[in-house]
């Protein structure tokens, strides 16, 4: 199993011309033996390829097949977030504890144009799950709302053990709602598949703002219709209840709501609290790179993700001391063999990498472009192993198809890369073997591959994954414009400088849309989050995304404030939103502490909401004074709203 997409996205693929330009200039850079790339962001050393992605997975362009003078022949697509169909961490609750429901949503919440008219083309059906309904307390109602990521919502229903376990506690009992992000999974507008329309027109309403509006509208629906229905069903047989929905004086305004989300979902959870504070009382955001956009002050570091991967290769990241230097030597040696030799063009310099990299005969490189393609394919293994550097065997990163060992990045570092003075002792091929070891841990998780068939166009993610990849690239090109780079100096890879101009040109070529490069910072505030309250952000030292999230070290504008419920928890041995998984008996203390603090904050937010509504209901403010206001109870009864 390799990560080369099997189908091209469409004519004008994402790497149509950037890959050729990058290859040409990368080889030029290497030929000149450039030792520094500090000016890479300003100098046009290579056309930018957007290798970053919406979290949680690495942006993979390893399927880009191009020549120096021709556009890419193969596929170039984002690989969507890898998840498991069921939790591998514990016996998770089955979907049988959930009820599948659908909500009719407007395509455009913000205008009264053609997409907002009464015709069916102006609407779509959003999928969501109501789970653990037995945990809903009508007297102290609470909802945990998962802000769906860029994938099928069932993945999060099964993997987000933190929500399930928190809801099972008496002090944080809650109904669980898992909402699917528009355009992903089965929440697909009809026009999305209309081949008569341009890609731009088909995806015009795929934005984070529209998704958050979906969640707000759905949340109102859950509070005013779904919850009374649940209470009706539970207490319908109780003779003492005048009406089921009046049991415990259910009040929709009394429902405490806490948003949960990991990665892009964590970004949405943060923004849900920021944009809809009257609906959302708090948010738990795991591994959410909310500080990764242009326009922020201080400026975002495009190399942050690569530096995070590099940290995992160091002794500080738990790997063997020699791993960082040997991995760096591996990429340097690989790209060196793409350069012309002193004796002119020697094709053997390409084919010489086949044996140390364990390549199948069909994947033996014949050109410099093949070498670059190999480099990206190998780089992907480093990225995924870093994000999935969990302290136990796990199938999360492999989408449930197999199992990675405990601390898989360290496992790869513990092979050839662990040898000090490797190249000096065993020659340059040994450096390439380091790269092969990382590929072996990630791609050959089944131990069944006799060799790596890297250039096999039929090997790769399934059709749904390719679809999710295309959708996220649209989001990146429209508003989620997250700069990324690697330089081979501060990180272990090779020069891939950030070039905003080329990145914008690529988006226009692919989608016909000019990115709003600072819009995410404008609409969500970037680092200016001091007006927020009741948000806890979690990050892990082993997660490459942590350098773009809210931590004590990155809080340059003093956003974090315990008195306002703005806190950051940090897991010293945590990879990508590890705290959101199911708990285990062998969990480390940092994971236990993070979950305990998150649970305590959620308990406090729920309690504060109920106390606040109780005071209003009694006609008093927080100081016990009369305020002249008595809340009303609103329920849904026989297709009519009844207020009393």
C-alpha positions in Angstrom: 0.0 0.0 0.0 1.5 3.3 -1.1 0.1 6.8 -1.0 0.2 7.6 -4.6 -3.4 8.5 -5.7 -4.7 6.3 -8.4 -6.7 8.9 -10.4 -6.0 12.3 -11.6 -8.1 15.0 -10.0 -9.0 16.6 -13.4 -7.2 18.3 -16.3 -5.1 21.0 -14.8 -4.0 18.9 -11.9 -2.6 20.6 -8.8 1.0 19.9 -9.9 0.5 20.6 -13.6 3.5 22.9 -13.9 4.8 23.5 -10.4 6.5 20.1 -10.3 8.4 20.7 -13.4 9.5 24.1 -12.3 10.4 22.8 -8.8 12.5 20.0 -10.3 14.4 22.3 -12.6 15.2 24.8 -9.9 15.7 22.3 -7.2 18.4 20.6 -9.3 19.9 24.0 -10.0 20.0 24.8 -6.3 21.7 21.5 -5.5 24.1 21.8 -8.4 25.2 25.1 -7.0 25.7 23.3 -3.7 23.7 25.9 -1.9 24.3 25.6 1.8 21.8 28.2 2.9 18.2 28.9 1.9 17.5 31.6 4.4 16.3 33.8 1.6 14.2 31.1 0.0 11.0 32.9 0.8 12.1 35.9 -1.2 14.2 34.2 -3.8 12.5 32.2 -6.5 14.4 29.0 -5.9 11.5 26.9 -6.9 7.8 27.0 -7.6 5.8 26.3 -4.5 3.9 23.1 -4.1 1.3 23.2 -1.4 2.4 20.2 0.5 0.6 21.1 3.7 -3.0 20.4 4.1 -5.8 20.7 6.3 -4.8 18.8 9.4 -4.4 16.1 10.4 -2.5 14.5 7.5 0.5 15.6 5.5 -0.1 17.1 2.1 1.1 14.4 -0.3 2.0 15.2 -3.9 4.0 12.0 -4.3 1.8 11.0 -7.2 3.0 13.9 -9.4 4.7 12.4 -12.5 6.3 15.1 -14.7 9.2 15.7 -16.9 11.3 18.8 -16.9 9.5 20.1 -19.9 6.1 18.6 -19.6 3.2 18.9 -17.2 2.4 16.2 -14.7 1.1 13.0 -16.2 -0.2 11.5 -13.1 -2.1 12.5 -10.0 -1.3 15.3 -7.6 -3.7 15.4 -4.7 -4.1 16.0 -1.0 -4.3 12.8 1.0 -7.2 13.2 3.5 -6.9 12.7 7.2 -6.3 9.0 8.1 -8.7 7.6 10.7 -9.9 4.3 11.8 -13.4 2.9 11.3 -13.4 1.8 14.9 -11.3 2.6 17.9 -8.2 0.5 18.2 -7.5 2.0 21.7 -10.4 0.4 23.5 -13.8 -1.2 23.0 -15.5 1.8 21.7 -19.3 2.3 21.6 -20.8 1.0 18.4 -23.0 3.1 16.1 -25.9 1.2 17.6 -25.7 3.7 20.5 -26.3 6.4 17.9 -29.3 7.5 15.8 -28.7 8.7 12.3 -30.6 11.8 11.4 -30.6 14.4 8.6 -31.1 18.2 8.6 -32.2 20.2 5.6 -29.6 23.0 5.3 -29.3 26.0 3.0 -26.4 26.1 0.7 -25.9 29.8 1.3 -26.7 31.1 4.8 -25.5 34.6 4.1 -27.4 35.9 1.2 -30.8 35.8 -0.5 -29.5 35.0 -3.9 -30.3 32.1 -6.2 -28.7 29.5 -3.9 -31.0 30.7 -1.1 -34.3 30.3 -2.9 -37.0 27.8 -2.2 -35.9 25.4 -4.9 -34.3 22.1 -3.9 -31.0 23.2 -5.5 -30.6 25.8 -2.8 -30.6 23.1 -0.1 -28.8 19.9 0.9 -29.2 17.2 3.5 -26.7 17.3 6.3 -26.0 14.0 8.1 -25.6 13.9 11.9 -25.6 11.4 14.7 -27.3 11.7 18.1 -25.5 9.4 20.5 -25.7 8.3 24.1 -29.2 9.8 24.5 -29.5 8.0 27.8 -26.9 10.4 29.2 -29.1 13.5 28.6 -30.3 14.9 31.9 -33.5 17.0 31.3 -33.0 18.9 34.6 -29.4 19.8 33.7 -29.2 19.3 29.9 -25.9 19.4 28.2 -24.7 18.7 24.6 -21.2 17.7 23.4 -21.1 18.8 19.8 -18.4 17.5 17.4 -17.6 20.0 14.7 -17.0 17.6 11.8 -13.7 17.6 9.9 -12.9 17.1 6.2 -14.0 13.4 6.1 -16.9 11.0 6.8 -18.4 11.8 10.2 -18.5 8.2 11.2 -14.8 8.2 11.6 -15.1 10.7 14.4 -18.1 9.0 16.0 -15.9 6.0 16.6 -12.6 7.5 17.3 -13.4 10.4 19.7 -13.3 8.5 22.9 -12.8 11.6 25.0 -16.4 12.8 24.3 -17.9 9.4 25.1 -16.0 8.9 28.3 -16.6 12.4 29.5 -20.4 12.1 28.8 -20.5 8.9 30.9 -19.4 10.8 34.1 -22.1 12.1 36.4 -20.7 15.6 36.5 -20.4 16.0 32.8 -23.3 13.9 31.5 -24.4 14.9 28.0 -26.0 14.0 24.8 -23.5 13.6 22.0 -24.0 15.2 18.6 -21.6 14.4 15.7 -22.2 16.7 12.7 -20.8 16.1 9.3 -19.0 18.9 7.4 -20.9 20.0 4.2 -19.6 18.4 1.0 -17.9 15.5 2.8 -19.1 12.0 3.5 -22.8 11.8 2.6 -23.6 15.5 3.2 -23.3 16.3 -0.5 -25.2 19.1 -2.3 -26.8 18.0 -5.6 -24.9 20.4 -7.7 -21.6 19.0 -6.4 -21.7 16.3 -9.0 -23.1 18.3 -11.9 -20.5 17.9 -14.6 -22.1 20.7 -16.6 -20.9 23.2 -14.1 -17.4 24.3 -13.5 -15.5 23.0 -10.4 -15.6 26.5 -9.0 -19.4 26.7 -9.3 -19.9 23.2 -7.9 -17.8 24.0 -4.7 -18.6 27.7 -4.3 -20.3 27.1 -0.9 -17.7 24.9 0.5 -16.3 27.2 3.1 -15.6 27.1 6.9 -18.0 30.0 7.5 -20.9 28.1 5.8 -20.0 25.0 7.7 -20.1 26.8 11.0 -23.5 28.3 10.1 -24.7 24.7 9.4 -23.6 23.7 12.9 -25.3 26.7 14.5 -28.6 26.0 12.6 -28.3 22.3 13.5 -27.6 23.0 17.1 -30.8 25.1 17.4 -32.7 22.2 15.7 -31.3 19.7 18.3 -32.2 21.9 21.2 -35.7 22.8 20.1 -36.8 19.6 18.3 -34.5 16.6 18.9 -34.1 16.9 22.7 -37.8 17.3 23.4 -38.4 14.3 21.2 -35.8 12.3 23.2 -37.4 13.3 26.5 -40.9 12.4 25.1 -39.7 8.9 24.2 -38.0 8.4 27.6 -40.8 9.5 29.8 -43.9 8.8 27.7 -45.0 5.9 30.0 -44.7 7.9 33.2 -48.2 8.7 34.3 -47.2 11.5 36.6 -45.7 13.6 33.8 -48.2 16.0 32.4 -46.3 16.1 29.2 -43.0 14.3 28.6 -41.2 17.4 27.5 -42.1 19.3 30.6 -40.4 16.7 32.7 -37.8 18.5 34.8 -39.0 21.9 33.3 -36.9 21.4 30.1 -35.7 24.7 28.8 -33.9 24.9 25.5 -32.0 27.9 26.7 -30.7 25.9 29.7 -28.8 23.5 27.5 -25.1 23.8 28.0 -23.2 23.2 24.8 -19.5 22.3 24.5 -17.9 22.0 21.1 -15.2 19.3 20.5 -12.9 18.9 17.5 -9.5 17.6 16.6 -7.2 19.1 14.0 -9.3 21.0 11.4 -12.2 20.1 13.6 -10.4 21.7 16.5 -10.0 24.9 14.4 -13.7 24.8 13.8 -14.5 24.2 17.5 -12.4 27.3 18.4 -14.1 29.4 15.8 -17.6 28.0 16.7 -17.1 29.3 20.2 -15.8 32.6 18.8 -18.5 33.2 16.3 -21.5 31.8 18.1 -20.9 32.3 21.8 -24.6 32.6 22.4 -25.0 28.9 21.3 -21.6 27.5 22.4 -20.5 27.7 26.1 -17.0 26.3 25.6 -14.7 24.4 23.3 -12.1 21.6 23.5 -9.8 21.9 20.6 -7.2 19.2 20.0 -4.1 19.8 17.8 -5.8 22.7 16.2 -3.3 24.8 14.1 -5.3 28.0 14.3 -2.1 30.1 14.1 -1.0 29.0 10.7 -2.2 31.7 8.3 -0.9 34.7 6.5 -1.6 38.1 8.1 -0.8 37.1 11.7 1.6 39.0 14.0 4.2 37.6 14.6 4.2 36.1 11.1 3.6 32.4 10.7 6.8 30.3 10.0 6.2 28.2 6.9 8.8 25.7 8.1 7.0 25.0 11.3 5.6 21.7 10.3 8.9 20.4 8.9 10.7 21.5 12.1 8.1 19.5 14.1 8.8 16.3 12.0 12.6 16.9 12.5 12.1 17.2 16.3 10.8 13.6 16.3 14.1 12.5 14.7 16.1 14.0 17.5 17.1 12.6 20.9 14.8 15.2 22.5 12.0 13.6 20.5 12.9 10.2 21.9 14.8 8.9 18.8 18.3 7.5 18.6 20.9 10.4 18.7 22.2 9.6 15.3 18.8 9.5 13.6 18.5 13.2 12.7 21.9 13.4 11.0 21.5 10.1 9.1 18.0 11.0 7.8 19.3 14.3 6.6 22.2 12.5 4.9 19.7 10.2 3.2 17.7 13.0 1.5 20.9 14.7 0.6 22.3 11.6 -1.0 19.1 10.8 -2.9 18.8 14.3 -4.5 22.6 14.2 -5.2 22.0 11.3 -7.5 19.6 13.4 -9.6 22.5 15.7 -10.5 24.7 15.3 -13.6 28.0 13.7 -12.8 31.5 15.0 -13.8 31.5 12.4 -16.6 28.3 13.8 -18.1 24.9 12.2 -18.1 25.2 8.8 -16.4 21.8 7.0 -16.2 23.3 4.6 -13.6 23.1 7.4 -11.1 19.3 7.1 -11.2 19.1 3.4 -11.2 21.7 3.0 -8.4 19.1 4.0 -5.8 16.8 1.0 -6.5 18.6 -1.6 -4.4 19.1 0.4 -1.2 15.6 1.7 -1.4 14.1 -1.7 -2.1 12.3 -0.6 -5.2 10.4 -3.0 -7.5 11.7 -3.3 -11.1 8.7 -1.2 -12.4 9.7 1.7 -10.0 13.4 2.0 -10.8 14.0 5.7 -11.5 15.1 6.6 -15.0 15.1 10.4 -14.8 15.9 13.2 -12.4 12.1 13.8 -12.1 11.7 10.2 -10.9 14.2 10.9 -8.2 12.3 14.0 -7.0 9.1 12.0 -7.0 10.8 9.3 -4.9 11.9 12.0 -2.5 8.4 13.3 -1.9 7.1 9.7 -1.5 9.7 9.0 1.2 9.0 12.4 2.8 5.4 11.5 3.3 6.4 8.5 5.4 8.3 10.8 7.8 5.3 13.1 8.0 2.7 10.4 8.8 4.9 8.6 11.2 5.5 11.8 13.1 1.8 12.6 13.4 1.1 9.0 14.4 4.0 8.7 16.8 1.7 7.3 19.5 3.0 5.4 22.5 1.3 2.1 21.7 0.4 0.0 18.7 -2.3 1.7 16.7 -4.2 1.6 13.4 -5.4 5.3 13.4 -2.9 6.6 10.8 -3.5 3.5 8.6 -7.3 4.0 8.5 -7.8 0.7 10.3 -6.1 -1.3 7.5 -3.2 -2.3 9.6 -1.2 -1.5 12.7 1.8 0.7 13.3 4.2 -0.2 16.2 4.4 1.9 19.4 6.3 5.1 18.7 6.6 4.2 15.0 8.9 7.1 14.2 11.3 5.9 16.9 11.0 2.4 15.5 12.2 3.6 12.1 15.0 5.6 13.7 16.0 2.5 15.6 17.1 0.7 12.5 19.9 1.8 10.2 19.6 5.4 11.3 20.7 4.5 14.8 24.3 3.8 13.7 26.7 6.7 14.4 29.0 7.7 11.6 26.8 5.6 9.2 28.1 6.9 5.9 31.7 6.9 7.0 31.4 3.2 8.0 29.2 1.8 5.3 29.1 4.2 2.4 26.4 6.5 0.8 24.0 3.6 0.1 23.6 3.2 3.8 22.1 6.7 4.0 19.5 5.7 1.4 18.7 2.7 3.5 17.6 5.0 6.3 14.9 6.4 4.0 13.9 2.9 3.1 13.5 2.0 6.8 10.9 4.8 7.2 9.1 3.6 4.1 9.1 0.1 5.5 7.5 1.0 8.8 4.8 3.1 7.2 4.0 1.6 3.8 5.0 -2.0 4.6 3.0 -2.3 7.8 1.8 -5.7 6.7 5.3 -7.0 6.2 4.0 -8.5 3.0 5.6 -6.3 0.4 8.7 -7.8 -1.3 9.6 -4.3 -2.7 8.1 -0.8 -3.1 6.1 -0.3 -6.3 6.2 3.4 -6.0 5.2 4.3 -9.5 2.2 2.1 -9.7 -0.7 4.4 -10.5 -3.2 1.8 -9.3 -1.8 1.7 -5.8 -3.0 4.2 -3.3 -6.0 5.5 -1.5 -9.6 4.7 -2.4 -12.0 6.8 -4.4 -13.5 8.4 -1.3 -10.1 9.5 -0.2 -9.3 11.0 -3.5 -12.6 12.9 -3.4 -11.8 14.3 0.1 -8.4 15.3 -1.2 -9.9 17.3 -4.0 -12.3 19.0 -1.7 -9.7 20.1 0.7 -7.5 21.5 -2.0 -10.5 23.8 -2.9 -10.7 24.9 0.7 -7.0 25.7 0.7 -7.2 27.6 -2.5 -10.2 29.6 -1.5 -9.6 30.6 2.2 -7.6 28.0 4.2 -4.3 29.4 2.6 -1.7 27.9 4.9 2.0 28.6 3.9 4.4 25.8 4.1 8.1 25.2 3.3 11.1 23.1 3.9 14.7 24.1 3.5 17.0 21.1 4.3 18.9 23.3 6.7 16.8 23.6 9.8 14.9 20.5 8.9 16.0 17.0 7.6 14.5 17.3 4.2 15.4 19.2 1.0 14.7 22.8 -0.3 11.0 23.4 -0.9 10.7 27.1 -0.4 7.4 28.9 0.1 6.5 30.9 -3.0 3.2 32.7 -2.4 3.0 34.0 -6.0 3.3 30.5 -7.5 0.9 29.0 -5.0 -1.7 31.6 -6.0 -1.1 31.0 -9.7 -1.5 27.2 -9.1 -4.9 27.8 -7.5 -6.1 30.0 -10.4 -4.9 27.3 -12.8 -6.5 24.5 -11.0 -9.8 26.0 -9.7 -10.1 29.4 -11.4 -10.1 31.0 -8.0 -7.7 33.6 -6.5 -7.0 32.7 -2.8 -8.1 35.2 -0.2 -4.7 34.9 1.4 -5.4 36.7 4.6 -9.1 36.0 4.9 -8.8 33.4 7.6 -6.9 35.8 9.8 -9.4 38.5 9.0 -12.6 36.5 9.8 -11.3 34.5 12.7 -8.8 36.8 14.3 -5.5 34.9 13.9 -3.6 35.4 17.1 -6.0 38.0 18.4 -8.1 35.8 20.5 -8.2 37.6 23.8 -11.9 38.4 23.5 -12.6 34.7 23.7 -13.4 32.7 26.8 -13.9 29.1 27.7 -11.6 27.3 25.2 -8.9 24.7 26.1 -6.4 23.9 23.4 -4.3 20.7 23.6 -1.1 19.9 21.8 1.6 17.3 21.9 5.4 17.7 21.6 5.6 14.9 19.0 2.9 16.3 16.8 4.4 18.5 13.9 1.2 20.6 14.0 1.8 21.7 17.6 4.1 24.5 16.5 1.1 26.1 14.8 -1.3 25.7 17.7 -2.0 27.6 20.9 0.6 26.7 23.5 2.3 28.5 26.4 5.4 28.8 24.2 3.6 30.3 21.2 1.3 32.7 23.1 3.0 35.9 22.1 -0.1 38.1 22.6 -1.1 36.8 26.1 -4.2 35.1 24.9 -4.1 32.4 27.6 -5.9 33.5 30.7 -7.1 31.1 33.4 -9.6 33.6 34.7 -11.4 33.5 31.4 -11.2 29.8 30.9 -8.6 30.1 28.1 -6.0 27.4 28.8 -3.5 25.2 27.0 -2.5 21.7 28.0 0.6 20.1 26.6 1.5 16.4 26.2 5.2 15.8 26.4 4.8 12.4 24.7 1.7 13.2 22.6 1.3 13.0 18.9 -1.7 14.3 16.9 -4.7 14.9 19.3 -3.8 11.8 21.4 -6.0 13.0 24.2 -9.1 12.7 22.1 -8.7 8.9 21.8 -10.1 6.3 24.1 -8.3 6.0 27.4 -6.1 3.0 28.2 -4.8 1.5 31.4 -1.2 2.2 30.2 -1.8 5.9 29.4 1.1 8.1 30.5 0.6 10.7 33.2 0.6 13.6 30.8 -2.3 12.2 28.8 -4.2 11.5 32.0 -3.6 15.0 33.3 -4.7 16.6 30.0 -7.9 14.7 30.0 -8.5 15.4 33.7 -8.0 19.1 33.1 -10.3 19.1 30.1 -13.0 17.3 32.0 -12.8 19.7 34.9 -13.1 22.7 32.6 -16.1 21.2 30.8 -17.7 20.4 34.2 -17.2 24.0 35.2 -18.6 25.5 32.0 -21.7 23.3 32.2 -22.2 24.2 35.9 -21.8 28.0 35.2 -24.3 27.8 32.4 -26.9 26.1 34.5 -26.3 28.5 37.4 -26.6 31.5 35.1 -29.9 30.4 33.7 -31.3 29.5 37.1 -30.6 33.0 38.3 -32.3 34.5 35.3 -35.2 32.1 35.8 -35.6 33.3 39.4 -35.6 36.9 38.3 -32.2 37.7 39.8 -28.8 38.6 38.5 -25.5 37.2 39.8 -25.6 39.5 42.8 -29.1 38.2 43.8 -30.9 41.4 42.7 -34.2 41.3 40.9 -33.7 41.7 37.2 -37.3 41.6 36.0 -36.6 38.7 33.6 -38.1 35.2 33.7 -37.1 32.8 31.1 -39.6 31.0 28.9 -39.7 27.3 28.1 -40.0 26.4 24.5 -40.7 22.9 23.2 -41.8 21.4 19.9 -45.2 19.8 20.1 -47.1 18.3 17.2 -45.3 20.4 14.6 -45.8 23.6 16.5 -43.7 25.7 18.8 -45.3 26.1 22.2 -44.0 28.6 24.7 -45.1 28.8 28.3 
